[in-house]
Amino acid sequence: MAREITDEEYNFLQGRRQVADFVESIYNDPVLSKEAKALVKKKYPQLQIPDYDIEDRFEKKLAERDKADADAKAKAKEDEDNARFQKDRDRVQKEYGFTDDGMKELEAFMTEKNVLNYDVAAEYHASKNPKQADVDHSDGLWNHQKQDGFADISKDPEGWARGQILGAIRGDQERQRGGR
């Protein structure tokens, strides 16, 4: 039951066959196949292409695993950096005697001047803002009575001075005798 077709229909079918031959050669080409199947999948999302679908799911799983690994590494590096930062911060605070407010001031200075090193910032900050001397709330006296030998001096100042002079004379005489 052969049917006759017009020249117009024949040309149309020949063009379709030619397009099918081009598409089939690209679709089966090892280098271009994935891209061709991706375009087909994009145009017809419900169409099942078993080898493309399996490979796509596999690549998504690999990408998820790689992302999880990268996130874990980034988290570990961030934790390590935070620990080093806190260690440096604590050391500088202790070494330079900064209060918590002083550290906030120092960090504001570091941010403003773009200084990344606590030691450099602390040295500069300490040199520009010297720490005030501690007030000892003393009574202003010299407290001689706490010095060694003060009790002897205060009992008999002239006797103590005479003893010191005589001791110095004897020391000089002994040095002279030893030098001959």
C-alpha positions as CSV (number, residue, x, y, z in Angstrom):
1,M,0.0,0.0,0.0
2,A,2.4,2.5,-1.3
3,R,1.4,6.1,-1.3
4,E,2.6,8.8,-3.5
5,I,3.9,12.0,-2.0
6,T,4.4,15.3,-3.5
7,D,7.8,16.9,-4.2
8,E,7.1,19.3,-1.4
9,E,6.5,16.6,1.1
10,Y,9.5,14.7,-0.1
11,N,11.8,17.7,0.4
12,F,10.4,18.3,3.9
13,L,11.1,14.6,4.8
14,Q,14.6,14.8,3.4
15,G,15.3,17.9,5.4
16,R,14.0,16.1,8.6
17,R,16.2,13.1,7.8
18,Q,19.2,15.3,7.3
19,V,18.6,17.0,10.7
20,A,18.1,13.6,12.3
21,D,21.4,12.4,10.9
22,F,23.2,15.5,12.3
23,V,21.5,15.2,15.7
24,E,22.2,11.5,15.9
25,S,25.9,11.9,15.1
26,I,26.2,14.6,17.8
27,Y,24.0,12.6,20.3
28,N,26.2,9.5,20.0
29,D,29.6,11.4,19.8
30,P,31.6,10.6,23.0
31,V,32.9,14.2,23.3
32,L,29.6,16.0,22.5
33,S,27.1,13.5,23.8
34,K,26.7,14.9,27.3
35,E,26.0,18.4,26.1
36,A,23.5,17.1,23.5
37,K,21.7,15.1,26.1
38,A,21.7,18.0,28.5
39,L,20.0,20.2,25.8
40,V,17.4,17.5,25.1
41,K,16.8,17.2,28.9
42,K,16.5,20.9,29.1
43,K,13.9,21.0,26.3
44,Y,12.0,17.9,27.6
45,P,12.7,17.6,31.4
46,Q,10.4,14.5,31.8
47,L,12.2,12.5,29.1
48,Q,14.3,9.7,30.6
49,I,17.8,9.3,29.3
50,P,19.2,6.5,31.5
51,D,22.9,7.0,31.1
52,Y,22.6,10.8,31.4
53,D,20.3,10.6,34.4
54,I,22.6,8.2,36.3
55,E,25.7,10.2,35.5
56,D,23.9,13.4,36.5
57,R,22.8,11.9,39.9
58,F,26.4,10.6,40.5
59,E,27.9,14.0,39.7
60,K,25.4,15.7,42.1
61,K,26.4,13.3,44.9
62,L,30.1,14.0,44.2
63,A,29.4,17.7,44.3
64,E,27.5,17.4,47.6
65,R,30.4,15.4,49.1
66,D,33.0,17.8,47.8
67,K,31.0,20.7,49.2
68,A,30.7,19.0,52.6
69,D,34.4,18.3,52.7
70,A,35.2,21.9,51.7
71,D,32.8,23.2,54.4
72,A,34.4,21.0,57.0
73,K,37.9,22.2,56.0
74,A,36.8,25.8,56.1
75,K,35.2,25.3,59.5
76,A,38.4,23.7,60.8
77,K,40.5,26.5,59.5
78,E,38.1,29.1,60.9
79,D,38.2,27.4,64.3
80,E,42.0,27.3,64.2
81,D,42.2,30.9,63.2
82,N,39.8,31.9,66.0
83,A,41.8,29.9,68.6
84,R,45.1,31.6,67.4
85,F,43.4,35.0,67.5
86,Q,42.0,34.4,71.0
87,K,45.5,33.2,72.2
88,D,47.2,36.2,70.8
89,R,44.5,38.5,72.2
90,D,44.8,37.0,75.7
91,R,48.6,37.1,75.7
92,V,48.7,40.7,74.6
93,Q,46.1,41.6,77.2
94,K,48.1,40.0,80.0
95,E,51.5,41.2,78.8
96,Y,50.4,44.9,78.4
97,G,47.9,44.8,81.3
98,F,45.0,46.0,79.2
99,T,41.5,45.9,80.7
100,D,38.6,44.6,78.7
101,D,37.7,48.2,77.8
102,G,41.4,48.8,76.9
103,M,41.3,45.8,74.6
104,K,38.1,47.1,72.9
105,E,39.9,50.4,72.4
106,L,42.9,48.6,71.0
107,E,40.8,46.6,68.6
108,A,38.9,49.7,67.5
109,F,42.4,51.3,66.8
110,M,43.4,48.1,64.9
111,T,40.3,48.3,62.8
112,E,40.6,52.0,62.1
113,K,44.3,51.9,61.2
114,N,44.1,48.5,59.5
115,V,46.7,46.9,61.8
116,L,46.4,43.1,61.8
117,N,49.0,42.3,64.4
118,Y,48.1,42.6,68.1
119,D,51.8,43.0,69.2
120,V,52.4,45.9,66.8
121,A,49.1,47.6,67.8
122,A,49.7,47.0,71.5
123,E,53.3,48.4,71.4
124,Y,52.2,51.5,69.5
125,H,49.1,52.0,71.7
126,A,51.1,51.5,74.9
127,S,53.7,54.0,73.7
128,K,51.1,56.6,72.9
129,N,49.0,56.0,76.0
130,P,51.4,55.2,78.9
131,K,50.0,53.5,81.9
132,Q,49.6,55.8,84.9
133,A,51.7,54.9,87.9
134,D,49.9,53.1,90.7
135,V,49.0,55.2,93.7
136,D,50.3,53.6,96.9
137,H,48.4,55.8,99.2
138,S,51.4,56.1,101.6
139,D,51.6,58.7,104.3
140,G,54.5,60.5,102.6
141,L,57.0,59.4,105.2
142,W,60.3,57.7,104.3
143,N,59.8,55.0,106.9
144,H,63.4,55.0,108.1
145,Q,62.5,52.8,111.0
146,K,61.9,49.9,108.6
147,Q,65.5,50.1,107.3
148,D,68.2,47.7,108.6
149,G,70.3,49.3,111.3
150,F,68.1,52.2,111.9
151,A,67.4,51.2,115.5
152,D,71.2,51.3,116.2
153,I,71.5,54.8,114.6
154,S,68.5,56.3,116.4
155,K,69.7,55.0,119.8
156,D,73.1,56.8,119.7
157,P,73.7,58.7,116.4
158,E,77.0,60.1,117.5
159,G,78.2,56.7,118.8
160,W,77.2,55.1,115.5
161,A,79.0,57.7,113.4
162,R,82.1,57.4,115.6
163,G,82.1,53.6,115.1
164,Q,81.7,54.1,111.3
165,I,84.6,56.5,111.2
166,L,86.9,54.3,113.3
167,G,86.0,51.3,111.2
168,A,86.9,53.2,108.1
169,I,90.3,54.3,109.6
170,R,91.1,50.7,110.6
171,G,90.2,49.5,107.1
172,D,92.6,52.1,105.6
173,Q,95.4,51.2,108.0
174,E,95.1,47.5,107.3
175,R,95.2,48.1,103.6
176,Q,98.4,50.2,104.0
177,R,100.1,47.5,106.1
178,G,99.1,44.8,103.5
179,G,100.4,46.9,100.6
180,R,104.0,47.2,102.0
